[in-house]
């Protein structure tokens, strides 16, 4: 996708939650979705995939990638059922690309190469363990539709999107004195690293003394029933132990919380802090 500052007068920018119903049916000849499914919990992926396929016009193409995990079969099956031809491009890392360019991948070593080049790499945006699919010739029938058009700035919101508020504080002392906690109306979630840290334990005690509940940011049963204002602490780079996991947890929260605030600090336990990639997703 082109950056916003490079959009031409002919472009329209759509803003939507891909895990909710979308008014984009048979609108585009080519749909591209990169590094999207890997950011969604598995239970949210079926509707996201359906929305992307539905947006393709008859005989249109879809380019989409996903992680090498339990969601891979779901995506592959959906594509095979809805397109004439599905080409899997198995390798997506820099190491695999180099091997492919040198014709070093064959039927005898493909399994070992996947382990060496994909599964042992860290979870970095440029080193994703993913499969890219090029699905050609959408089989769905129907009349082509014109996508919704924007007015003045060609910016169109297609469905309800839970906005995430970011609040930046000098340190946790300033945070404890802020209205978002003193109002006593929110549930506070800690990143796993902050929750388990000795300093995090003391911080939790101070927040609980204000009359607030504090839980860990994970897939626990508490997360599934949240329908209230949520404040998340510990999404600084230095306090995120797993960007991929905590991104999934936050995206799950977007489906159930009434409002979300990322409370970030510039300094904690004497160290400077920077927003993590999760905090930049808002």
KEDRENLUM-160791 format. One record per residue (C-alpha): chain; x, y, z; residue in three letters. Coordinates in nm, 3 decimals. Example, Ala and Ser with C-alpha at 12.3 -4.5 7.8 and 13.67 -1.06 7.14 Angstrom:
BEGIN
<site chaine="A" east="1.230" north="-0.450" up="0.780" residu="ala"/>
<site chaine="A" east="1.367" north="-0.106" up="0.714" residu="ser"/>
% end
This chain:
BEGIN
<site chaine="A" east="0.000" north="0.000" up="0.000" residu="unk"/>
<site chaine="A" east="0.134" north="0.343" up="-0.089" residu="unk"/>
<site chaine="A" east="0.205" north="0.581" up="0.196" residu="unk"/>
<site chaine="A" east="-0.069" north="0.833" up="0.262" residu="unk"/>
<site chaine="A" east="0.147" north="1.128" up="0.162" residu="unk"/>
<site chaine="A" east="0.196" north="0.972" up="-0.184" residu="unk"/>
<site chaine="A" east="-0.174" north="0.918" up="-0.259" residu="unk"/>
<site chaine="A" east="-0.293" north="1.074" up="-0.584" residu="unk"/>
<site chaine="A" east="-0.623" north="1.251" up="-0.638" residu="unk"/>
<site chaine="A" east="-0.757" north="0.929" up="-0.788" residu="unk"/>
<site chaine="A" east="-0.690" north="0.716" up="-0.479" residu="unk"/>
<site chaine="A" east="-0.933" north="0.624" up="-0.204" residu="unk"/>
<site chaine="A" east="-0.812" north="0.511" up="0.138" residu="unk"/>
<site chaine="A" east="-1.040" north="0.267" up="0.322" residu="unk"/>
<site chaine="A" east="-1.030" north="0.215" up="0.698" residu="unk"/>
<site chaine="A" east="-1.196" north="-0.095" up="0.836" residu="unk"/>
<site chaine="A" east="-1.181" north="-0.386" up="1.075" residu="unk"/>
<site chaine="A" east="-1.115" north="-0.689" up="0.854" residu="unk"/>
<site chaine="A" east="-1.271" north="-0.921" up="1.114" residu="unk"/>
<site chaine="A" east="-1.614" north="-0.759" up="1.072" residu="unk"/>
<site chaine="A" east="-1.853" north="-0.756" up="0.779" residu="unk"/>
<site chaine="A" east="-1.734" north="-0.535" up="0.491" residu="unk"/>
<site chaine="A" east="-1.937" north="-0.371" up="0.210" residu="unk"/>
<site chaine="A" east="-1.676" north="-0.470" up="-0.050" residu="unk"/>
<site chaine="A" east="-1.823" north="-0.743" up="-0.270" residu="unk"/>
<site chaine="A" east="-1.669" north="-0.815" up="-0.613" residu="unk"/>
<site chaine="A" east="-1.501" north="-0.471" up="-0.619" residu="unk"/>
<site chaine="A" east="-1.137" north="-0.531" up="-0.718" residu="unk"/>
<site chaine="A" east="-0.947" north="-0.712" up="-0.994" residu="unk"/>
<site chaine="A" east="-0.650" north="-0.765" up="-0.760" residu="unk"/>
<site chaine="A" east="-0.651" north="-0.783" up="-0.379" residu="unk"/>
<site chaine="A" east="-0.323" north="-0.788" up="-0.185" residu="unk"/>
<site chaine="A" east="-0.300" north="-0.872" up="0.185" residu="unk"/>
<site chaine="A" east="0.048" north="-0.895" up="0.336" residu="unk"/>
<site chaine="A" east="0.135" north="-0.958" up="0.702" residu="unk"/>
<site chaine="A" east="-0.229" north="-0.937" up="0.807" residu="unk"/>
<site chaine="A" east="-0.342" north="-1.286" up="0.910" residu="unk"/>
<site chaine="A" east="-0.032" north="-1.337" up="1.125" residu="unk"/>
<site chaine="A" east="-0.150" north="-1.047" up="1.343" residu="unk"/>
<site chaine="A" east="-0.494" north="-1.200" up="1.404" residu="unk"/>
<site chaine="A" east="-0.593" north="-1.473" up="1.652" residu="unk"/>
<site chaine="A" east="-0.689" north="-1.795" up="1.475" residu="unk"/>
<site chaine="A" east="-1.059" north="-1.758" up="1.561" residu="unk"/>
<site chaine="A" east="-1.071" north="-1.419" up="1.385" residu="unk"/>
<site chaine="A" east="-0.906" north="-1.537" up="1.063" residu="unk"/>
<site chaine="A" east="-1.201" north="-1.710" up="0.884" residu="unk"/>
<site chaine="A" east="-1.404" north="-1.389" up="0.846" residu="unk"/>
<site chaine="A" east="-1.095" north="-1.191" up="0.747" residu="unk"/>
<site chaine="A" east="-1.020" north="-1.446" up="0.472" residu="unk"/>
<site chaine="A" east="-1.384" north="-1.441" up="0.359" residu="unk"/>
<site chaine="A" east="-1.378" north="-1.060" up="0.335" residu="unk"/>
<site chaine="A" east="-1.065" north="-1.065" up="0.119" residu="unk"/>
<site chaine="A" east="-1.201" north="-1.332" up="-0.116" residu="unk"/>
<site chaine="A" east="-1.539" north="-1.160" up="-0.141" residu="unk"/>
<site chaine="A" east="-1.369" north="-0.835" up="-0.243" residu="unk"/>
<site chaine="A" east="-1.229" north="-1.005" up="-0.558" residu="unk"/>
<site chaine="A" east="-1.421" north="-0.970" up="-0.881" residu="unk"/>
<site chaine="A" east="-1.497" north="-1.286" up="-1.083" residu="unk"/>
<site chaine="A" east="-1.167" north="-1.407" up="-1.236" residu="unk"/>
<site chaine="A" east="-0.977" north="-1.169" up="-1.005" residu="unk"/>
<site chaine="A" east="-0.654" north="-1.244" up="-0.817" residu="unk"/>
<site chaine="A" east="-0.565" north="-1.251" up="-0.447" residu="unk"/>
<site chaine="A" east="-0.209" north="-1.236" up="-0.313" residu="unk"/>
<site chaine="A" east="-0.195" north="-1.323" up="0.055" residu="unk"/>
<site chaine="A" east="0.056" north="-1.461" up="0.303" residu="unk"/>
<site chaine="A" east="0.024" north="-1.634" up="0.637" residu="unk"/>
<site chaine="A" east="0.246" north="-1.785" up="0.903" residu="unk"/>
<site chaine="A" east="0.354" north="-2.148" up="0.894" residu="unk"/>
<site chaine="A" east="0.121" north="-2.250" up="1.177" residu="unk"/>
<site chaine="A" east="-0.221" north="-2.400" up="1.242" residu="unk"/>
<site chaine="A" east="-0.389" north="-2.130" up="1.032" residu="unk"/>
<site chaine="A" east="-0.208" north="-2.235" up="0.714" residu="unk"/>
<site chaine="A" east="-0.451" north="-2.519" up="0.628" residu="unk"/>
<site chaine="A" east="-0.753" north="-2.292" up="0.679" residu="unk"/>
<site chaine="A" east="-0.621" north="-2.036" up="0.431" residu="unk"/>
<site chaine="A" east="-0.506" north="-2.293" up="0.175" residu="unk"/>
<site chaine="A" east="-0.843" north="-2.471" up="0.181" residu="unk"/>
<site chaine="A" east="-1.035" north="-2.145" up="0.139" residu="unk"/>
<site chaine="A" east="-0.822" north="-2.044" up="-0.159" residu="unk"/>
<site chaine="A" east="-0.848" north="-2.384" up="-0.329" residu="unk"/>
<site chaine="A" east="-1.228" north="-2.372" up="-0.295" residu="unk"/>
<site chaine="A" east="-1.260" north="-2.025" up="-0.444" residu="unk"/>
<site chaine="A" east="-0.994" north="-1.987" up="-0.716" residu="unk"/>
<site chaine="A" east="-0.905" north="-2.165" up="-1.037" residu="unk"/>
<site chaine="A" east="-0.534" north="-2.182" up="-0.956" residu="unk"/>
<site chaine="A" east="-0.345" north="-2.140" up="-0.631" residu="unk"/>
<site chaine="A" east="0.033" north="-2.105" up="-0.646" residu="unk"/>
<site chaine="A" east="0.212" north="-2.145" up="-0.312" residu="unk"/>
<site chaine="A" east="0.545" north="-1.967" up="-0.277" residu="unk"/>
<site chaine="A" east="0.670" north="-2.153" up="0.025" residu="unk"/>
<site chaine="A" east="0.972" north="-1.950" up="0.128" residu="unk"/>
<site chaine="A" east="0.945" north="-1.595" up="0.250" residu="unk"/>
<site chaine="A" east="1.271" north="-1.526" up="0.435" residu="unk"/>
<site chaine="A" east="1.592" north="-1.368" up="0.314" residu="unk"/>
<site chaine="A" east="1.778" north="-1.697" up="0.357" residu="unk"/>
<site chaine="A" east="1.526" north="-1.891" up="0.150" residu="unk"/>
<site chaine="A" east="1.518" north="-1.629" up="-0.121" residu="unk"/>
<site chaine="A" east="1.894" north="-1.649" up="-0.158" residu="unk"/>
<site chaine="A" east="1.876" north="-2.029" up="-0.189" residu="unk"/>
<site chaine="A" east="1.597" north="-2.011" up="-0.446" residu="unk"/>
<site chaine="A" east="1.790" north="-1.763" up="-0.659" residu="unk"/>
<site chaine="A" east="2.082" north="-2.006" up="-0.666" residu="unk"/>
<site chaine="A" east="1.850" north="-2.301" up="-0.750" residu="unk"/>
<site chaine="A" east="1.948" north="-2.476" up="-0.429" residu="unk"/>
<site chaine="A" east="1.592" north="-2.587" up="-0.337" residu="unk"/>
<site chaine="A" east="1.473" north="-2.928" up="-0.456" residu="unk"/>
<site chaine="A" east="1.231" north="-3.203" up="-0.356" residu="unk"/>
<site chaine="A" east="1.498" north="-3.379" up="-0.152" residu="unk"/>
<site chaine="A" east="1.598" north="-3.089" up="0.072" residu="unk"/>
<site chaine="A" east="1.282" north="-2.879" up="0.090" residu="unk"/>
<site chaine="A" east="1.189" north="-3.008" up="0.439" residu="unk"/>
<site chaine="A" east="1.531" north="-2.944" up="0.588" residu="unk"/>
<site chaine="A" east="1.556" north="-2.605" up="0.415" residu="unk"/>
<site chaine="A" east="1.223" north="-2.499" up="0.565" residu="unk"/>
<site chaine="A" east="1.355" north="-2.581" up="0.911" residu="unk"/>
<site chaine="A" east="1.686" north="-2.400" up="0.856" residu="unk"/>
<site chaine="A" east="1.562" north="-2.100" up="0.661" residu="unk"/>
<site chaine="A" east="1.219" north="-2.039" up="0.809" residu="unk"/>
<site chaine="A" east="1.142" north="-2.195" up="1.145" residu="unk"/>
<site chaine="A" east="1.468" north="-2.110" up="1.319" residu="unk"/>
<site chaine="A" east="1.463" north="-1.743" up="1.231" residu="unk"/>
<site chaine="A" east="1.358" north="-1.485" up="1.492" residu="unk"/>
<site chaine="A" east="1.017" north="-1.324" up="1.459" residu="unk"/>
<site chaine="A" east="1.134" north="-1.015" up="1.276" residu="unk"/>
<site chaine="A" east="0.925" north="-0.838" up="1.014" residu="unk"/>
<site chaine="A" east="1.191" north="-0.895" up="0.746" residu="unk"/>
<site chaine="A" east="1.244" north="-1.261" up="0.843" residu="unk"/>
<site chaine="A" east="0.887" north="-1.391" up="0.874" residu="unk"/>
<site chaine="A" east="0.824" north="-1.765" up="0.866" residu="unk"/>
<site chaine="A" east="0.547" north="-1.746" up="0.609" residu="unk"/>
<site chaine="A" east="0.393" north="-1.885" up="0.295" residu="unk"/>
<site chaine="A" east="0.284" north="-1.650" up="0.017" residu="unk"/>
<site chaine="A" east="-0.009" north="-1.760" up="-0.203" residu="unk"/>
<site chaine="A" east="-0.098" north="-1.621" up="-0.543" residu="unk"/>
<site chaine="A" east="-0.459" north="-1.724" up="-0.604" residu="unk"/>
<site chaine="A" east="-0.571" north="-1.668" up="-0.965" residu="unk"/>
<site chaine="A" east="-0.916" north="-1.662" up="-1.123" residu="unk"/>
<site chaine="A" east="-1.176" north="-1.609" up="-0.851" residu="unk"/>
<site chaine="A" east="-1.462" north="-1.856" up="-0.907" residu="unk"/>
<site chaine="A" east="-1.735" north="-1.654" up="-0.740" residu="unk"/>
<site chaine="A" east="-2.003" north="-1.522" up="-0.970" residu="unk"/>
<site chaine="A" east="-2.203" north="-1.203" up="-0.974" residu="unk"/>
<site chaine="A" east="-2.201" north="-0.852" up="-1.112" residu="unk"/>
<site chaine="A" east="-1.895" north="-0.639" up="-1.048" residu="unk"/>
<site chaine="A" east="-1.953" north="-0.370" up="-0.790" residu="unk"/>
<site chaine="A" east="-1.807" north="-0.021" up="-0.756" residu="unk"/>
<site chaine="A" east="-1.645" north="0.029" up="-0.414" residu="unk"/>
<site chaine="A" east="-1.776" north="0.310" up="-0.193" residu="unk"/>
<site chaine="A" east="-1.630" north="0.644" up="-0.299" residu="unk"/>
<site chaine="A" east="-1.494" north="0.906" up="-0.064" residu="unk"/>
<site chaine="A" east="-1.590" north="1.269" up="-0.083" residu="unk"/>
<site chaine="A" east="-1.342" north="1.547" up="-0.009" residu="unk"/>
<site chaine="A" east="-1.035" north="1.358" up="0.105" residu="unk"/>
<site chaine="A" east="-1.129" north="1.016" up="-0.037" residu="unk"/>
<site chaine="A" east="-1.106" north="0.864" up="0.314" residu="unk"/>
<site chaine="A" east="-1.383" north="0.611" up="0.383" residu="unk"/>
<site chaine="A" east="-1.456" north="0.421" up="0.705" residu="unk"/>
<site chaine="A" east="-1.633" north="0.097" up="0.615" residu="unk"/>
<site chaine="A" east="-1.734" north="-0.042" up="0.956" residu="unk"/>
<site chaine="A" east="-1.690" north="0.015" up="1.327" residu="unk"/>
<site chaine="A" east="-1.323" north="0.026" up="1.422" residu="unk"/>
<site chaine="A" east="-1.225" north="0.034" up="1.787" residu="unk"/>
<site chaine="A" east="-0.976" north="0.317" up="1.812" residu="unk"/>
<site chaine="A" east="-0.685" north="0.281" up="2.052" residu="unk"/>
<site chaine="A" east="-0.587" north="0.584" up="2.256" residu="unk"/>
<site chaine="A" east="-0.217" north="0.631" up="2.336" residu="unk"/>
<site chaine="A" east="-0.114" north="0.817" up="2.650" residu="unk"/>
<site chaine="A" east="0.253" north="0.892" up="2.714" residu="unk"/>
<site chaine="A" east="0.382" north="0.957" up="3.067" residu="unk"/>
<site chaine="A" east="0.720" north="1.052" up="3.207" residu="unk"/>
<site chaine="A" east="0.717" north="0.753" up="3.444" residu="unk"/>
<site chaine="A" east="0.481" north="0.526" up="3.636" residu="unk"/>
<site chaine="A" east="0.443" north="0.777" up="3.920" residu="unk"/>
<site chaine="A" east="0.287" north="1.024" up="3.676" residu="unk"/>
<site chaine="A" east="0.069" north="0.744" up="3.541" residu="unk"/>
<site chaine="A" east="-0.058" north="0.656" up="3.890" residu="unk"/>
<site chaine="A" east="-0.166" north="1.016" up="3.940" residu="unk"/>
<site chaine="A" east="-0.355" north="1.041" up="3.610" residu="unk"/>
<site chaine="A" east="-0.731" north="1.044" up="3.565" residu="unk"/>
<site chaine="A" east="-0.733" north="0.723" up="3.361" residu="unk"/>
<site chaine="A" east="-0.652" north="0.531" up="3.682" residu="unk"/>
<site chaine="A" east="-0.801" north="0.762" up="3.943" residu="unk"/>
<site chaine="A" east="-1.143" north="0.737" up="3.777" residu="unk"/>
<site chaine="A" east="-1.156" north="0.371" up="3.891" residu="unk"/>
<site chaine="A" east="-1.357" north="0.273" up="3.582" residu="unk"/>
<site chaine="A" east="-1.095" north="0.071" up="3.395" residu="unk"/>
<site chaine="A" east="-0.943" north="-0.275" up="3.399" residu="unk"/>
<site chaine="A" east="-0.562" north="-0.269" up="3.393" residu="unk"/>
<site chaine="A" east="-0.364" north="-0.526" up="3.193" residu="unk"/>
<site chaine="A" east="0.012" north="-0.581" up="3.221" residu="unk"/>
<site chaine="A" east="0.235" north="-0.727" up="2.952" residu="unk"/>
<site chaine="A" east="0.370" north="-1.066" up="3.052" residu="unk"/>
<site chaine="A" east="0.721" north="-0.935" up="3.120" residu="unk"/>
<site chaine="A" east="0.600" north="-0.646" up="3.336" residu="unk"/>
<site chaine="A" east="0.351" north="-0.868" up="3.521" residu="unk"/>
<site chaine="A" east="0.618" north="-1.122" up="3.620" residu="unk"/>
<site chaine="A" east="0.890" north="-0.868" up="3.704" residu="unk"/>
<site chaine="A" east="0.959" north="-0.778" up="4.067" residu="unk"/>
<site chaine="A" east="0.900" north="-0.412" up="3.984" residu="unk"/>
<site chaine="A" east="0.575" north="-0.506" up="3.812" residu="unk"/>
<site chaine="A" east="0.458" north="-0.680" up="4.130" residu="unk"/>
<site chaine="A" east="0.510" north="-0.362" up="4.332" residu="unk"/>
<site chaine="A" east="0.339" north="-0.154" up="4.062" residu="unk"/>
<site chaine="A" east="0.043" north="-0.390" up="4.062" residu="unk"/>
<site chaine="A" east="0.008" north="-0.347" up="4.437" residu="unk"/>
<site chaine="A" east="-0.007" north="0.032" up="4.397" residu="unk"/>
<site chaine="A" east="-0.270" north="0.009" up="4.125" residu="unk"/>
<site chaine="A" east="-0.479" north="-0.242" up="4.322" residu="unk"/>
<site chaine="A" east="-0.461" north="-0.005" up="4.620" residu="unk"/>
<site chaine="A" east="-0.650" north="0.242" up="4.400" residu="unk"/>
<site chaine="A" east="-0.936" north="-0.008" up="4.381" residu="unk"/>
<site chaine="A" east="-0.856" north="-0.138" up="4.031" residu="unk"/>
<site chaine="A" east="-0.823" north="-0.495" up="3.905" residu="unk"/>
<site chaine="A" east="-0.497" north="-0.597" up="3.736" residu="unk"/>
<site chaine="A" east="-0.460" north="-0.904" up="3.513" residu="unk"/>
<site chaine="A" east="-0.199" north="-1.033" up="3.271" residu="unk"/>
<site chaine="A" east="-0.231" north="-0.973" up="2.896" residu="unk"/>
<site chaine="A" east="-0.280" north="-1.327" up="2.761" residu="unk"/>
<site chaine="A" east="-0.539" north="-1.570" up="2.622" residu="unk"/>
<site chaine="A" east="-0.685" north="-1.648" up="2.962" residu="unk"/>
<site chaine="A" east="-1.058" north="-1.674" up="3.029" residu="unk"/>
<site chaine="A" east="-1.057" north="-1.326" up="3.185" residu="unk"/>
<site chaine="A" east="-0.969" north="-1.181" up="2.845" residu="unk"/>
<site chaine="A" east="-1.263" north="-1.343" up="2.666" residu="unk"/>
<site chaine="A" east="-1.533" north="-1.181" up="2.879" residu="unk"/>
<site chaine="A" east="-1.399" north="-0.824" up="2.899" residu="unk"/>
<site chaine="A" east="-1.658" north="-0.565" up="2.798" residu="unk"/>
<site chaine="A" east="-1.520" north="-0.250" up="2.955" residu="unk"/>
<site chaine="A" east="-1.255" north="0.018" up="2.935" residu="unk"/>
<site chaine="A" east="-0.908" north="-0.138" up="2.929" residu="unk"/>
<site chaine="A" east="-0.572" north="0.025" up="3.006" residu="unk"/>
<site chaine="A" east="-0.262" north="-0.171" up="2.900" residu="unk"/>
<site chaine="A" east="0.080" north="-0.118" up="3.060" residu="unk"/>
<site chaine="A" east="0.412" north="-0.265" up="2.952" residu="unk"/>
<site chaine="A" east="0.390" north="-0.218" up="2.575" residu="unk"/>
<site chaine="A" east="0.725" north="-0.042" up="2.563" residu="unk"/>
<site chaine="A" east="0.994" north="-0.219" up="2.360" residu="unk"/>
<site chaine="A" east="1.190" north="-0.299" up="2.675" residu="unk"/>
<site chaine="A" east="0.889" north="-0.462" up="2.843" residu="unk"/>
<site chaine="A" east="0.750" north="-0.675" up="2.558" residu="unk"/>
<site chaine="A" east="0.880" north="-1.031" up="2.574" residu="unk"/>
<site chaine="A" east="0.701" north="-1.147" up="2.257" residu="unk"/>
<site chaine="A" east="0.584" north="-0.890" up="2.002" residu="unk"/>
<site chaine="A" east="0.395" north="-1.152" up="1.802" residu="unk"/>
<site chaine="A" east="0.201" north="-1.293" up="2.098" residu="unk"/>
<site chaine="A" east="0.117" north="-0.961" up="2.258" residu="unk"/>
<site chaine="A" east="0.002" north="-0.824" up="1.922" residu="unk"/>
<site chaine="A" east="-0.239" north="-1.118" up="1.897" residu="unk"/>
<site chaine="A" east="-0.366" north="-1.059" up="2.250" residu="unk"/>
<site chaine="A" east="-0.431" north="-0.690" up="2.179" residu="unk"/>
<site chaine="A" east="-0.617" north="-0.774" up="1.858" residu="unk"/>
<site chaine="A" east="-0.831" north="-1.018" up="2.053" residu="unk"/>
<site chaine="A" east="-0.907" north="-0.740" up="2.302" residu="unk"/>
<site chaine="A" east="-1.026" north="-0.514" up="2.020" residu="unk"/>
<site chaine="A" east="-1.321" north="-0.752" up="1.972" residu="unk"/>
<site chaine="A" east="-1.446" north="-0.739" up="2.331" residu="unk"/>
<site chaine="A" east="-1.329" north="-0.419" up="2.505" residu="unk"/>
<site chaine="A" east="-1.538" north="-0.101" up="2.494" residu="unk"/>
<site chaine="A" east="-1.225" north="0.117" up="2.481" residu="unk"/>
<site chaine="A" east="-0.850" north="0.061" up="2.493" residu="unk"/>
<site chaine="A" east="-0.571" north="0.289" up="2.608" residu="unk"/>
<site chaine="A" east="-0.200" north="0.212" up="2.573" residu="unk"/>
<site chaine="A" east="-0.033" north="0.379" up="2.873" residu="unk"/>
<site chaine="A" east="0.335" north="0.418" up="2.782" residu="unk"/>
<site chaine="A" east="0.617" north="0.559" up="2.993" residu="unk"/>
<site chaine="A" east="0.941" north="0.724" up="2.887" residu="unk"/>
<site chaine="A" east="1.129" north="0.578" up="3.183" residu="unk"/>
<site chaine="A" east="1.091" north="0.273" up="3.408" residu="unk"/>
<site chaine="A" east="1.331" north="0.132" up="3.674" residu="unk"/>
<site chaine="A" east="1.595" north="0.383" up="3.568" residu="unk"/>
<site chaine="A" east="1.587" north="0.286" up="3.200" residu="unk"/>
<site chaine="A" east="1.467" north="0.487" up="2.903" residu="unk"/>
<site chaine="A" east="1.174" north="0.325" up="2.723" residu="unk"/>
<site chaine="A" east="1.055" north="0.335" up="2.362" residu="unk"/>
<site chaine="A" east="0.713" north="0.229" up="2.225" residu="unk"/>
<site chaine="A" east="0.713" north="-0.128" up="2.091" residu="unk"/>
<site chaine="A" east="0.579" north="-0.235" up="1.752" residu="unk"/>
<site chaine="A" east="0.259" north="-0.341" up="1.931" residu="unk"/>
<site chaine="A" east="0.206" north="0.013" up="2.058" residu="unk"/>
<site chaine="A" east="0.260" north="0.147" up="1.706" residu="unk"/>
<site chaine="A" east="-0.025" north="-0.072" up="1.570" residu="unk"/>
<site chaine="A" east="-0.290" north="0.164" up="1.704" residu="unk"/>
% end
